[in-house]
Amino acid sequence: MRLLFIHQNMPGQFRHLLQHFASDPNHQVIAAGEQTRLEANRANTPQGVRLFGYGSPHQPDSHTHPYLRSTASAVLRGQAVVKILLALKKQDLLPT
């Protein structure tokens, strides 16, 4: 089975699940997260997990209403994740 985990601070709360599934050769475990955080947390990522990172999305500009800045930031992060997912799809690394 192919499993895909997405978390901006990978491995985040998924560390034990990643370890569990990556230890079974019947599973292919893929994890996606923010590149700088992936590199910082690489020691906490179990062996056998394929990592895919995305760049830190830029922050909303100063013209964005203060109440919407966190929403705009989440949308920008989501767009970065979609690019990763499309790249995985091109490589036929779809979760099953």
C-alpha distance (Angstrom), angle and dihedral (degrees) to the residues before:
residue distance angle dihedral
M1 . . .
R2 3.80 . .
L3 3.78 114.7 .
L4 3.80 126.0 -168.3
F5 3.79 122.3 -162.4
I6 3.80 121.3 -171.6
H7 3.79 123.0 -168.9
Q8 3.78 129.6 143.9
N9 3.81 90.0 -135.5
M10 3.82 97.6 41.7
P11 2.98 127.5 -142.7
G12 3.80 86.8 23.3
Q13 3.77 113.1 141.1
F14 3.81 90.5 -16.1
R15 3.82 96.3 72.8
H16 3.80 95.3 104.8
L17 3.80 93.6 43.9
L18 3.80 90.4 49.4
Q19 3.79 89.9 50.6
H20 3.79 92.7 48.0
F21 3.80 96.1 50.0
A22 3.83 96.6 37.2
S23 3.81 90.2 55.9
D24 3.82 89.8 62.9
P25 3.83 112.6 77.1
N26 3.83 89.5 -151.1
H27 3.80 89.4 70.0
Q28 3.78 129.8 71.6
V29 3.80 108.5 -156.5
I30 3.79 121.2 -159.2
A31 3.79 123.8 -177.7
A32 3.79 128.4 -169.9
G33 3.78 127.1 -167.8
E34 3.76 145.9 134.4
Q35 3.83 107.2 -50.6
T36 3.82 98.2 -131.6
R37 3.79 91.1 49.7
L38 3.82 92.1 45.8
E39 3.78 89.3 55.9
A40 3.80 92.6 46.4
N41 3.83 91.9 48.8
R42 3.81 98.0 39.0
A43 3.83 91.2 112.8
N44 3.83 89.3 59.0
T45 3.80 93.9 50.5
P46 3.82 113.1 96.9
Q47 3.82 121.8 -120.4
G48 3.78 115.4 -93.1
V49 3.80 96.5 34.9
R50 3.82 114.3 124.2
L51 3.78 109.5 -140.1
F52 3.79 126.8 -150.5
G53 3.77 119.4 -176.6
Y54 3.75 135.6 -165.6
G55 3.78 127.2 -156.0
S56 3.76 120.8 -100.7
P57 3.79 105.8 -87.5
H58 3.78 114.1 -120.8
Q59 3.77 117.0 -106.4
P60 3.80 121.4 -104.2
D61 3.79 111.8 -90.8
S62 3.78 124.8 -104.0
H63 3.82 91.0 -98.8
T64 3.81 91.1 66.5
H65 3.79 110.7 102.5
P66 3.83 110.0 -105.7
Y67 3.82 91.5 -122.1
L68 3.80 90.5 57.0
R69 3.81 100.0 45.0
S70 3.80 95.8 93.9
T71 3.82 90.4 46.6
A72 3.80 91.9 48.4
S73 3.80 89.9 48.3
A74 3.83 90.7 51.6
V75 3.82 90.9 50.2
L76 3.82 91.2 51.0
R77 3.82 90.0 49.8
G78 3.81 89.8 48.6
Q79 3.79 90.7 52.6
A80 3.81 89.9 52.7
V81 3.82 89.8 51.6
V82 3.82 91.2 50.6
K83 3.81 89.3 56.7
I84 3.82 89.4 54.0
L85 3.81 91.0 48.3
L86 3.80 92.4 50.3
A87 3.82 90.2 50.2
L88 3.82 89.8 50.6
K89 3.79 90.2 49.6
K90 3.81 90.7 53.8
Q91 3.82 88.0 54.4
D92 3.85 91.1 48.9
L93 3.80 90.1 -116.7
L94 3.77 94.9 139.7
P95 3.81 119.0 152.3
T96 3.82 113.8 -108.8
